[in-house]
Amino acid sequence: MADEEMEDFEVDTSRRRPGLPPYDMEDHLLPLERRGTGGCCVWALLVVAMNSLVLLLNFFLMVSILAVVLLPTIVVVFFGFQCHSRVLHSSASYCQALLDDSSSSALIILGFVLMSPLMVLGMVAYCRLARRLRLFMCFQPCARATYKGVKWPWCEEGRGWSSQLKAWV
């Protein structure tokens, strides 16, 4: 009798799906095992630290490439502002001998006009280098912290970079 009463009170759980784990296609569609609370926190900190390190590496690489590419523009605008009488009005010999206010204004305008194409060239150089070094593939998914056995997205069985992986940059 107790079994019959229990059957009446059973709830249909097929409608509820509380956060199904991701399935790995290579492992015959078996769900991945979830980490414990402590392991999940440690792995989450590790994933955040690694992603932050990769982000800083990308940022410093981009800044250094843009600094090299934009160096002519920076120099031209600097000399234009340094020698203009209404801005800095330097008493350097090259300012008094070579540059007056109109030529300083021309340097400033030339520097800002050159900045746009050089910025595009710098970003193209950064994107090509980041794509060749596969820097964007170094970011780790958050599922690595939650589930055990999440495979590296760019490797095939740990033998190196996958040749079939395509990324639009």
N, C-alpha and C positions, 0 to 999 in steps of 0.2 A: 504494500500500500504506500509506503514511503517513496518508493521509486516512481509510482504513478503520480504522486503529488509533485515530485521534483521535475518530472517531464512537463507538467503544466506550467511551471515557473521558469523554464529555460528561455533564454533570450536569444534571438536570432542575431549572431555576430557577423554574418556574412555581409551585412550592409555597412558595418563600421569597419574602416581601415585606418587605424591610427599609425601613420608614418611607416609605411612598408619600407623595409630596407631595399637598397638597390640590388639588382641581380647581376651576376657576372655571367656573360654569355659563354665563356670558355668552360665554366664549371657546371654545365648541364642545367642551367637555370636554378641553381640552388642559392638561397639567400646568404648574404655575407653575415658573419658573426659580429655582433655589436660589442664594443669595448665596455669595460667597466667605467664607473664614474671617475675614479682617479686616473686611470689610463687615458680616458677621453680628455680630461683637463690637461694632462701633460702633453698629449699629442696635439691638442688645440694650440697650446702655447708654442710648441715646436713648429707647427704649420704657420702660425702667425709670424713667428720670428724669421722663418725661412722666406716667407713671402715679403716681409719688410726688407730683408737683406737684398733680395732680388730687385725690389722696387728701388732701393737706394743705389744699387749698381746700375740699373737702367737710367736713373736720374743723373748720376754723375757722368756716365758715358755720354748722355745727351748734352749736358752742359759743357763738357770738354770739347765735343765735336762742334757745337754751335759757337763756342768761344774762338776756336781756330778759324772757322769759316767766316765769322763776322768780324774778325780782327781788322780787315781793311776799313770797314764801315766805322768801327769804333775809333780808329786812328783819325780818319778824315773828320768825323764829327767832333772829336776832342780838339783837334787843331783849329777847326772853325770856331768853336765856342771860346777857345783860349785866346784867340787873336782878335775877336770882335770887340769893339770899343764899348758896347753897351752891356756886355755880359761879364767877361773877366778882365779884358784889356791888359794882357801880359806885356811886360817890357822886354821880352826876349828879342834877340837880334833878328831872328827870322820873321817875327811878327811885324817889326817895324820896316824891314827891308823888302819883304816879299808880299805880305798880305795886308790889304786895307780892309775897310768894312764890307765893301761889295764882294771882294774875293772870299772873305770869311763867310759871308752869307751864302755864297755859291758852294763853299765846302760843306756847310751845314745841310743845304738842300740836297747836294749830291750824295752825302752820306745817308740821309733818310730815304732817298730814292733807291739807292743800292741795297738798302736793308731788306726789302721784300724778296727780291729774287735770291739773295744770299741766304735768307732764312729758309726758303723753300729748298735750296740746294743742301743746306745743313740738315734739314729734316729728312731729305731723301737719303743722304749719306748715313744718318743714324738708323733709319729703317732698314737699309740694306745690310748694315753691319749687324743689327740686332737679329735680322732674319737669318743671316749666314751663321751667326753664333748660336742661334735658336734660344735667345734669351727669354722670349715670351713663353717658351715651353717649360721654363724652370718654376713657374708658379704652381703651387700644389693645391689640389682641390680640398675643400673642407671635409669631404667624405673620408679622407685619409685619417682624420682625427676620430671620426665616429665609428668606423667599421674596420675590422681586421681584414687583411688580405687584399686591400685595394691596390691594384697594379699601377705601375708607373705609366702614365698615358703615352709616353713617347717611345717606350722600349718594347721590343718583342722578346720576351723571355730573358731579359737582362743582357742581351748580346749587343746592345748599342742602339743607335737611332734607327727608327723605322723609316724605310725609304718610301713607304706609301702614305706617310702623313703629310698633309697639305695644310698650309696656313696662309691666309690672306693678310698681307701687311700693307 
